[in-house]
Amino acid sequence: MRIYDGSKILIGLVIFVGLMIFPFLYNLGKTNVKPEPKIDTPEIQKLAEKKCIESKAFMQAQHMKLLYNWRDAAVRDGERIYVNSEGKQFTISLQNTCMHCHSNKKKFCDECHTYMAVQPYCWNCHIAPKEKAT
């Protein structure tokens, strides 16, 4: 390489930098609308008291930690009962407890997980619920 090839190197660097910053410039000022989980499933509508196993704030912030703890308790320790902060008991089961009420996986789970760019591996072991027409 000779010293007078500097213009070719400079052009290459400009193209490289342009390609690297294009996605940021293209999305500048665009926002994604924060999804609101749909909790109007038929099973939830049947409930006299429309409460989850813990408070809404707790579930929004800690649901994955709760599910990890449930997994460890059920699979590793053989525990099948969860006692919530109010002393009420629930069966430790993603499919039979959580997905019984939150049967709308696409609207309840997938929208938030896509928005947050997370890919939980729940369905690697569990059977994904079939969506019911509502």
Secondary structure, 3 states (H helix, E strand, C coil): CCHHHHHHHHHHHHHHHHHHHHHHHHCCCCCCCCCCCCCCCHHHHHCCCCCCCCCHHHHHHHHHHHHHHHHHHHHHCCCCEEECCCCCEEECCHHHHHHHHCCCHHHHHHHHHHHCCCCCCHHHHCCCCCCCCC
